[in-house]
Each structure stands twice: as C-alpha cells, then as structure tokens.
Amino acid sequence: MRGKLLKMGKNFSKHRLSRNIEVRNFFNTFFHKSSIGGVFLLICSIISLIFANIPSLGGFHAFWQHNAGISIGNFSLEMTLSQWINDGLMAIFFFVVGLEIKREMLVGELSTFLHASLPVFAAIGGMLVPACIYFYFNYGTEAVNGWGIPMATDIAFALGIVSLLGKKVPVSLKVFLTALAIVDDLGAIIVLAVFYPAHALHPEMLLYAALVVLFLLVLNRNKVRRPMFYIVPGVVLWWLVLQSGIHATIAGVILAMTIPSKTSINEVSFYVRLKYLLEKFKSASNGELEVLANPEQQHIIHQMNERVRKIDPLMHRFEAGLHPWVTFFIMPVFALVNAGVPFTRELFALPLPTVASGIFFGLLVGKPLGILLFSWLSVKLNVAQLPQGTRWRQIFALGIIAGIGFTMSIFIDGLAFEDESYTNIGKAAILCTSFVAAVAGLVALIVTCRPRKRKMDKNGNDFNQIILRTK
C-alpha cells in the first residue's frame, strides 16, 4: 500500500507540470467574461444616455432618487436608491476587485518582482501623468479636486476592445493589460480612500472597524472556512466604514484582504484520496443500479464532495460566485444610474471647460505617455523586462486603450465635485474621451499587431530566424 501511495505521489508531481496551463485557462475565462461584461456595460450606458437626453423620459433618473431603507428595532438606515447602488452594490464590486488583486499578488502576474515590476511601473506612470495633466489645466480653479478622475482604467471595456481582435493580439499583451488594470484599480482605491472621503471623519467608527478587521484576521488565522463567518462581520464592517467618513466601498477591499486563500488539506493528500475514492466508486457499481439507488456510491460521492470543498480556497469560491453578478448585474446597473448626462450646447461650447480639457488630455494623452515612459524607464533600469514577443509600439497602443476610464472615473467624478455642473461636464468628458480612446486604441492595436514581414536571404531562408539561431 505504501508503494502504491508513493507512486501516486510521483504521478501527482507530473500533473503539477500542467499548472501553468490551468492558470492560462483561468485567465482566458476571466478575459472572456470581462469582455462580454464590457458589452453589457456599453448597452446600459447607451440606455442611460437616451433616458437622460429625452425630456419625456426624465422620470427614469428621478426614480433612483427615491428613498429606501431598512429598520431593525432601534436600528435604521435610509438612503436613496442611487446611494444604495453606489455605496452598497459597488462595495461588492470593490470586494471582487480586492479578491482579484489578492489573487494576482499570490499566484498571478503580481506574485513575483520580475512579473509585477513592469505592470506596476506602467500603472504608476498611467496614474501620475494623467493626474498632472488634469492639474495643469485646472490649477487655481474650483474644479482642481477632480485630478483623480483621469487616473482610472476600466478593465471591462479595455479587455472588451482587445477581445475584438481575437488571436491577433499576443496573449502576453492581454496578460500585461490585465495586470496593469488591476494595479490601476488598486491605485484608484487608495486615492479614493485617502483623498475623497464621503464626509468628515469619525475616528471612533474607524476604531470599531479596525476591531472587526482584527476579528476577521483571527478567523483567517484559525483556518475558519465557512462563508457566513466572513459575510456577517463584513456587513458590519461596511456599515462602520460608511459611518466613518471613508467611502463605504473601501470596506469591500479591506474584507477581501481577510478572506482565506489557502486550502485546508494538502494537494497530494487530495489527489491520492480522490483517486482512491474513484476506484472505490467504480468497484461499488454492479452495472445495473443507478447511482441514486446505490447507497455505497452515494456515500462515496458525499466524501468526494467534502474533499473538493476543502481543496477549493474560500477566496476562490467567493470570486467565482460573485464575478458573474458583478459583471452582468452590478456594473450595468451602476452604468444605468450614473452614466446618464444631458448633452447640452454648453458642454461643447468653445473654449472647452477646463474640467473637460483636463479629463480629455489626461486620459487620451497622459495614459499612453505615462505607461510608455515609465515602462521604458523600468526596462532601461533593469528592474523589469518587456513581455516576450511584444514591441514598444504595442505597449503604446495598449496605453491608448487604457485611456478608457469609465466605471471608476465616473465613480470618482461623482465624489470630486459639489457643483452638479462640474459633475455633468466630467461625465460627458469621460464618455466622449473613452469612446475616442476605444476607437483610436483599436486602430493602433490593429496596426502594431500586424505580423512582421519576413526578410529572406538569397537562399530563401528566414533572415530573422537565422539571427535567433545565431544568438
């Protein structure tokens, strides 16, 4: 029996060689879902714009200003429907974003310095340069607080545009864009928490929130894996953060960092035990009865289910369960409520408002320049390396696509200004610039991803391949 177990363990080591393939399949699934989600987001944005610009349909956006609340004993919480969406549902969106960031930092493109350095430097450049451009246009005006608007990249729309080209875009470029957008989201979250508080800070609420986080970390440390032990304190954490003055959505990111990422059983033990149960399941079959009528097989299935549940990290279960809801419900609803802006002549009158100029040039010019410049510097300083098979012109093309700053940009726009006119100008600028960035980025990617022309020597051999072989 011992020899059989050792043989199984050796076979398992061979199976681990396919782990990179499984990670690639996970990325392809994530990429596909995000791309389709971008289409839903676009449709809902168009619907919201139609309702906002047809006076007879104005009741649609007025509906979201109705109050709704919950009351339990002496406790009550009442907000408008739009606030429930922006503060409540978007907290779930930020929770999933936090899980994605944590996964990438543990096992993904941000797990090692070599892999993480290029997208991290690129994201920093893609945030700093747009913010500086916006600040330049709006310095000394009441709109200067909107500097955080052009810093964000909408990952769903960006991946949706890249997916239109299919296999013409190298997988390494898609992975780079995804990692860059995730780091960009992390930067936007930090900016949101530090520079855009919902109201005056209440330190006592922050202290209570810290105690809840400590309790969650203790649960993680003691290998508690039941979802409800994190969901209930997570709701309490959300309410405390909401009352503290920091934007409530930050609670989602904080909660994500406390979710267990490790399995409760060993991988080798799982493989050996499951193979044993499969053999037992096969031997228990008499060839006549259905599984439902075979008690022994039913017991084996229950054991297998328990082992699968234990090997699947709680972090992955949360992410897999919530990602479809975020992609196909929460983000489209957010777009329905927030993307509607009435297009008036004043928005397009010359000279353009400084808010519009700062957002337009920040996203469309600052993003690609910042991403290209900081990526180039990191490679020249030997702290990063260019993804295999990619060229600098392709990095610049991806930078243009990263100028699609929809969801997070609109979110920050709603917090940056007290004057509604500035908010509407900001939304209009975000929508127009994102459209231009999408079209320009798509064209740039088509041009830069064309296969290189083969240079042949006098004997008809591929000159590039000869150079590679000599190297």
C-alpha positions, -999 to 999 in steps of 0.1 A, spaced: 0 0 0 29 24 9 45 18 -25 12 25 -43 8 58 -24 44 68 -33 37 60 -70 5 81 -68 25 110 -53 50 108 -82 22 108 -107 8 139 -90 41 157 -94 37 152 -132 2 167 -130 17 198 -114 35 205 -147 1 214 -162 -5 241 -136 6 268 -160 -19 256 -185 -46 257 -158 -36 293 -149 -38 303 -185 -72 287 -188 -84 307 -157 -71 339 -173 -89 331 -206 -121 325 -187 -117 358 -168 -108 376 -200 -139 362 -218 -163 371 -190 -148 406 -187 -151 412 -225 -188 402 -225 -194 423 -194 -180 453 -213 -207 448 -240 -234 448 -213 -219 479 -197 -219 497 -231 -256 488 -237 -267 501 -203 -246 533 -207 -264 540 -240 -298 534 -224 -289 557 -196 -278 584 -221 -310 580 -241 -332 585 -210 -311 615 -198 -315 633 -232 -352 627 -239 -372 651 -216 -403 629 -217 -383 600 -202 -368 621 -174 -387 601 -147 -362 572 -152 -333 590 -135 -357 607 -110 -368 572 -99 -333 565 -85 -336 594 -61 -364 578 -41 -356 568 -5 -353 532 6 -342 519 40 -341 490 65 -352 491 101 -345 465 128 -356 475 163 -339 508 171 -315 505 142 -325 521 108 -306 530 77 -321 550 49 -306 562 16 -317 570 -19 -317 541 -44 -287 556 -62 -268 557 -29 -277 521 -22 -262 512 -56 -231 535 -53 -223 527 -16 -238 492 -13 -237 473 -46 -204 489 -55 -189 477 -22 -194 441 -37 -177 453 -69 -148 465 -48 -148 433 -29 -143 413 -61 -117 437 -73 -99 432 -39 -100 394 -44 -86 398 -79 -58 419 -66 -50 395 -38 -50 365 -62 -27 382 -86 -3 391 -58 -3 355 -45 -1 334 -77 -7 356 -107 12 383 -127 20 403 -95 33 373 -75 70 379 -83 90 411 -87 100 401 -122 64 397 -133 50 425 -113 75 452 -119 65 462 -155 27 465 -149 33 482 -116 56 508 -131 33 512 -161 3 517 -139 21 543 -118 30 562 -149 -5 558 -162 -19 574 -130 7 602 -123 9 617 -158 -29 620 -163 -33 635 -128 -6 661 -136 -21 670 -169 -55 675 -153 -39 695 -125 -22 717 -151 -55 726 -168 -74 732 -136 -48 747 -113 -64 776 -93 -100 767 -103 -128 752 -82 -125 720 -104 -90 711 -93 -103 684 -69 -111 662 -99 -75 653 -105 -82 617 -96 -108 612 -125 -83 605 -154 -62 581 -133 -85 551 -137 -88 524 -164 -120 505 -170 -108 469 -172 -141 455 -186 -142 480 -215 -104 477 -221 -104 439 -223 -136 441 -244 -118 462 -271 -88 439 -271 -110 408 -275 -123 422 -308 -90 413 -324 -90 378 -310 -58 358 -315 -41 387 -334 -32 402 -301 -5 382 -283 -15 366 -250 14 383 -233 -1 417 -242 -35 407 -228 -20 395 -196 1 427 -193 -31 449 -198 -50 428 -172 -22 431 -146 -18 469 -154 -56 475 -150 -56 456 -117 -27 476 -103 -45 507 -116 -76 497 -97 -55 493 -65 -41 528 -70 -76 542 -76 -88 526 -44 -60 542 -24 -68 576 -40 -105 571 -32 -98 562 4 -73 590 11 -84 620 -10 -122 615 -15 -139 609 19 -177 608 19 -179 633 48 -160 644 79 -140 615 95 -153 599 127 -122 582 144 -144 562 168 -161 544 139 -127 537 123 -116 522 156 -146 499 157 -140 490 120 -104 481 129 -116 458 157 -139 440 131 -109 436 108 -88 422 136 -116 397 144 -117 386 107 -79 382 107 -82 359 138 -108 338 119 -84 335 90 -55 327 113 -76 299 129 -85 284 95 -122 292 96 -136 285 62 -173 290 64 -185 319 43 -211 332 68 -184 338 94 -170 365 70 -202 378 54 -219 389 86 -188 407 100 -183 421 65 -217 437 66 -209 452 100 -176 465 86 -194 481 56 -218 500 80 -189 512 102 -169 524 73 -200 541 59 -204 560 91 -167 567 95 -165 592 66 -143 570 43 -162 558 13 -181 527 22 -169 508 -9 -134 506 7 -148 481 31 -151 456 3 -114 458 -4 -105 455 32 -128 425 36 -112 408 6 -78 410 22 -90 389 52 -106 361 31 -86 328 34 -66 320 3 -51 286 15 -67 252 14 -74 232 45 -59 200 30 -27 191 12 -27 189 -26 -10 155 -27 -34 141 0 -63 154 -20 -51 137 -52 -43 104 -36 -76 103 -16 -98 113 -46 -82 86 -68 -88 60 -41 -125 71 -38 -129 70 -76 -116 34 -77 -139 25 -48 -168 42 -66 -161 21 -97 -159 -11 -78 -191 -4 -59 -210 -3 -92 -229 -35 -101 -237 -24 -136 -274 -25 -131 -284 1 -104 -284 38 -109 -261 59 -87 -292 73 -69 -302 38 -58 -267 27 -47 -261 38 -10 -224 30 -11 -218 51 -42 -239 79 -26 -217 78 4 -185 80 -17 -199 110 -37 -205 127 -4 -169 121 7 -156 133 -27 -177 165 -24 -163 172 11 -127 168 -2 -134 191 -32 -149 217 -9 -118 216 14 -93 219 -15 -111 249 -30 -100 281 -12 -127 303 2 -112 332 -17 -117 314 -50 -153 304 -41 -162 340 -33 -146 353 -65 -162 326 -87 -196 331 -72 -197 369 -73 -178 376 -105 -209 369 -128 -231 391 -106 -206 420 -107 -201 416 -144 -236 412 -156 -257 430 -129 -238 454 -106 -217 472 -131 -245 475 -157 -269 488 -130 -242 513 -119 -240 525 -155 -278 528 -158 -278 551 -127 -246 571 -133 -238 573 -170 -268 594 -179 -258 630 -186 -278 655 -206 -257 667 -236 -263 705 -239 -246 731 -261 -228 745 -231 -209 712 -227 -194 716 -262 -191 754 -264 -156 768 -271 -134 772 -253 -139 739 -236 -143 739 -198 -111 732 -181 -126 700 -165 -133 686 -199 -98 695 -212 -81 680 -182 -100 647 -185 -97 645 -223 -60 651 -225 -54 633 -192 -70 601 -204 -62 602 -241 -26 617 -240 -15 612 -204 -23 575 -201 -3 562 -231 26 586 -225 27 577 -188 25 540 -194 51 540 -222 75 563 -204 75 545 -170 76 511 -187 106 522 -208 124 536 -178 119 504 -157 133 482 -186 163 506 -191 170 505 -153 169 466 -155 141 464 -129 116 450 -154 116 432 -187 93 436 -218 69 406 -223 82 381 -248 71 388 -283 60 424 -277 72 457 -290 72 492 -276 47 504 -302 23 477 -288 27 490 -253 18 525 -265 -13 511 -283 -23 494 -250 -18 527 -233 -43 543 -256 -68 516 -247 -61 521 -210 -74 557 -216 -109 541 -214 -117 554 -179 -154 546 -174 -166 529 -142 -140 542 -118 -137 576 -134 -174 582 -132 -174 570 -96 -146 595 -86 -163 622 -107 -194 618 -85 -173 624 -54 -149 651 -66 -173 680 -72 -200 696 -51 -213 716 -81 -235 694 -103 -225 713 -134 -189 701 -130 -201 666 -124 -221 666 -156 -192 681 -176 -169 654 -161 -193 626 -171 -197 639 -206 -159 643 -210 -153 607 -196 -178 592 -220 -165 611 -251 -129 605 -243 -135 568 -235 -151 564 -269 -123 582 -287 -97 561 -268 -115 529 -277 -116 537 -314 -80 551 -315 -67 522 -294 -83 496 -316 -68 511 -347 -34 514 -331 -35 478 -319 -45 466 -354 -15 484 -369 10 474 -343 -1 437 -341 4 430 -378 28 402 -383 63 412 -392 74 409 -428 98 381 -433 132 391 -446 146 363 -467 183 358 -477 194 349 -512 188 311 -504 152 317 -494 158 313 -456 141 335 -430 166 361 -420 150 367 -386 152 330 -377 188 329 -387 196 357 -363 177 340 -335 196 308 -340 230 325 -340 221 342 -307 
